Amino acid sequence: MVSRKVANFDLSTYMAQRKAWVEEALDRSLQIGQPETIYESMRYSLLAGGKRLRPILCLATCELAAGTVEMAMPTACALEMIHTMSLVHDDLPAMDNDDYRRGQLTNHKVYGDDIAILAGDGLLAYAFEYIATQTQSVPAERLVRVIAQVARAVGAAGLVGGQVVDLESEGKLDISVDTLNFIHRHKTGALLEACVLSGATLAGASEADLRRLSVYAQNIGLAFQIVDDILDVTATQEALGKTAGKDVTAKKATYPGLWGLEASKQEAIALVEAAKEQLEPFDERAHPLAAIADFITTRSY
């Protein structure tokens, strides 16, 4: 997969630096309390690594809109807590029944189904507490708007709704592209969009800028899922850090299954180019977002 890359911008250095900031902030955000088991379970999955793409998107859009990393970091951490919750619950036997995530045993394999469910619940609740209590130097009306954006993204209008349709579609042979798009615009795309919009909202971005960033986010969200589907077919478990080929095993509808690998790759590239077009008014301020969009179609994990 090839896409026009952003000139003179070192994404690897940018991502590594911000990932280190996020990892440090996440470690500080959640300390062991009582009962120890639930906090250990929450930290086990929250600190298991990963790209930290979602919090980095939040930080990047806050900086693009003339905000600071400091004002966005609590929300960035909360978004990773919510993403982690979704992975913990997604891996459960009642959902995808997966044994590995981010290169280690899934939460329920270590702590049991009951504690894994409660760990996900705990992370979800704590995420909103963390935004509300730890965000500094942001007007209350912006903070309330961010909490609403994130809540909508994770609820029935977003991630939960997408997961429901995904479960209902398993094993069916007549899933349309429209249904598949619905699943992934909600299950994957809604939280990615919240990551992008929340950072910009915290910094006081204009409505016009938020609309552009929303379109950018929707396009990279769908591209991200298409590439995920491709990697499920082409990558190894070692590269992915999770079970490869599970979509085929579960008889899930996927983009390669509907279009084939090559057409899926081309669609992902087209979505990324459309996303980057939305960034043109921001000039060099948008270089991180444009480079992240390119990364989506070139990643191998």
N, C-alpha and C positions, 0 to 999 in steps of 0.2 A: 504494500500500500504506500503510495507516494503522494505527498501534498506539498504545496509551496510553503517553505519554512520562513519564519521571521528572520530577517537578516540581522546580524550583529547582536543577537540576544542569546545568552548562555542559559538555556532552560535547566540544564543539569545542576548548575551551581545555584540557580534561583530556587529550584525545588528542594535541593539538599539543605540549603540554609533554612528555609521556612519549615521544612519537615522537622528539622532539629528543634526549632522554636516550638512547634506544635507538640512534639513528643515531650519536651520538658514541661510545657504547660499542662498537658494531659496528666502527667505523673503527679504534678502538684494538685491537680483539680480533685482527685479522688483518693483519699487516704483510707487506710484500714480502720474500720470502726466495729461496733457491736451490732448484730452478731458477725463475727469475723468471716464466716463462710460466704455470706452474700457479698461482702465487699471484696473478698478474694476472687470470687467468681466474676464480678463486674470488672475488676482490674485485669483479670486473666485475658478477657477478650478485648477490652479497651486498649491495652498496652501491647497487643500482639503484633503490632507493626502495620504493614500495608503502605499504600502510596500516600495516604493522607491528602488525597486530591480534594476532597470536599472542604476541609478547613482551609486549605491553601487557596481555593477559589474565593472563599469568604474574605480572606486577608487581601487578596489581589484586587478585588472589586472595591474594597474599602479604600485602599491606597489609590486606585484609579480615580475615585471620587474625592480625593484630597483628604481622606481620613488617615488614621494611623493604625498600625498593627495592634497597639495596646488597646484601643477602643473596640477592636473587632475580635480579639483573641477569646474572650469568654464565649461569644456566639460561635466562633470557629470550633472551640472544644465541644460545645453543646451539640453541634451538628455531627461531629464525629461520634459522640455518645449515641445519638439517634441512629446513625448509620450502623454502629456496632450492634445496637439493639436489634435492628432489622436482620443482621447477619446471624445473630444468636438464635432468633426465632425462626428464621428461614431454614436453618440447618436441622431443626427438630424433626423427629420421626414423623410427626403429623404434617410436616411441610415437605421439605426436600430430602430429609433423612440423610444428611451428609456427615461423614466421619472426620473430614479435615477442612480447615479454614486457615488461611495465611500461614500454611506450612506446619500447623500443629493440630492436635486433636480438637474437635469442636467442643464448645462449652458443655453440652449435655453429655458428651462422652467422658468428661472429667468429673463433672459435678452432679450429673443426673438430670433428667428432664425437668423435674420440679424446680430445682435451684436455677437451671438455665432460664426457665420461663420467668422466674422472679428476678433474676439478674437483668434480663431485658426490660422488665417493668421498672426496675429500679433505675436503670440508665435513662429511660425515657422520662420519668418524672424528674430526676435530678437535672437533666438537660435544661428544662425550663426554669428550675430554681436557679441554676448557675447563670443563665442569661440575666435573669431579673436581679440577682444579688451581687454579681461580680462586674457587670459592665459599668465603666466609669466614663465621665465626660461626654455623655450622650443625652440629649433632651428626652424627657419621658415619652413624648408622643412618638418619637422614632423607635424607642425601645418597645413600646406596645405594638407598633406596626410590625416589627421584626418577630416578636413572639407570635403574632397572628399569622404571619407568612410561614413560619416554621411549623406551627400547629396544623395549618391547612395541608401543608406538604406531606405530613406524616399520617394524617387521618384518612377517613373513608373517601375524601375527595382527592387523595393523593396515593401514597404508598400502600396503605391498607386496601383501598379499592382496586389498585392494580394487582395486588397479590391475590385477591379474591377471584378476579377474572382469570388470572394465571392458573389457579387451582382448578377452577371450573372448566378450563380449556384442555387440561391434561388428557391425553389419549384420544382426543377428537381429531378426525382427519380433515375436517372442513373449516379449519380456522383461517379467517381471511387476514389480509395485510392490515385492514382497518382495525380488526380486533387485536392483532399483535402490536400495532402501534399504540392502541389504547392501553394495553397492559404495560408497555415499557415507558410510555410518556408519564404514567402514574407511578409505577413500581420503582423505576430508576430515575426518570427525568424530573419528577416533581421535587425531590429532595435536592438534586443538583441545581435546579432553578432557585430554590430557596437559599442555597449556599451563595449563589451569585447575587441575588437580589438583597439578601440580608446585609452583606458587607457594604453594598452601595447605599442602602437605606440608612444604616448607622451613620454614614458620612454625610447624609443630606443630599444625595443625588437628586437631580430634577426628574420630573415624571417622564420627560422625553428620553432621558438617559436610561431610566428604569425600563422603559418599553424596549429600547434597543437591547439592553442586557438580558431581558426576558427572552427575546427571540434567539439571541446568541445561546443562552442556556438550554432552551428547548432543543435546538439543533445539536449541540454537543451531547446532550443527554441521550438522544436517540442514536447518534453515532456511536456513543460509548457502548450502548447495548448491542448494536450490530456487531461491533468488534468483539464484545464478550461472547456472542454466539459463535463467531468465527473461531475464536481461540478455544472454545469448548470442543471444537472439532479438530483443530490443528495443533494445539499445544499439549505439553505433557503435564502430569500432576505436579512434578517438581517445579516447572516454570510457573504454573498458576498458583501453587500453594493450596489448591483444593482439588477435589476429584474431577478429572477430565472426563468428557463424554457423558456426563450425567443427564444432559438434556435429551439425548437420544434414548438413553435407558429409560427415562421417565416419560418418553413419548410426548415431549413438549414441542409445540410449534416454534420454529426458529426462523430467522431470516435466511440463513443458508439453506434450510430445508424448503423454503418457499421460492427463493430466487437462485440458489446456487452460490458457491463461494465467490466467484469473480464479480457477479452482479452486486452481491452484498458489499464487497470491498468498494466498488465504485459508488454505491449509494452512501456509504460512510464518508468517503472523500467529498462528495457533493454537499453533504450536510455540514461538514466542517468548513468548506469554502463559503457556504451561505452564512454560517455563524460568524466567520471572520469579516464578512462584508458589513455586519452590524457594528463592528468596532472602528471603522474608518474615521468617524468624527473625533475619536479620542487620541489619534496620532500615537506617539511613542508611549503614552501612558498605558496603552492597551497591549503592548508587546507581550507581557506575561500571559494575558488571556489568549492571545492569538497563538502563542507557542504551546500553551496547554492544549488548545484545540488540535494543533498538529500532532501533538504527542498521542492523542486519543487514537488516531489512525495508524500510528507507527509502533504502538506499544506491543510488547510480547507477553504481558502478564496482567 
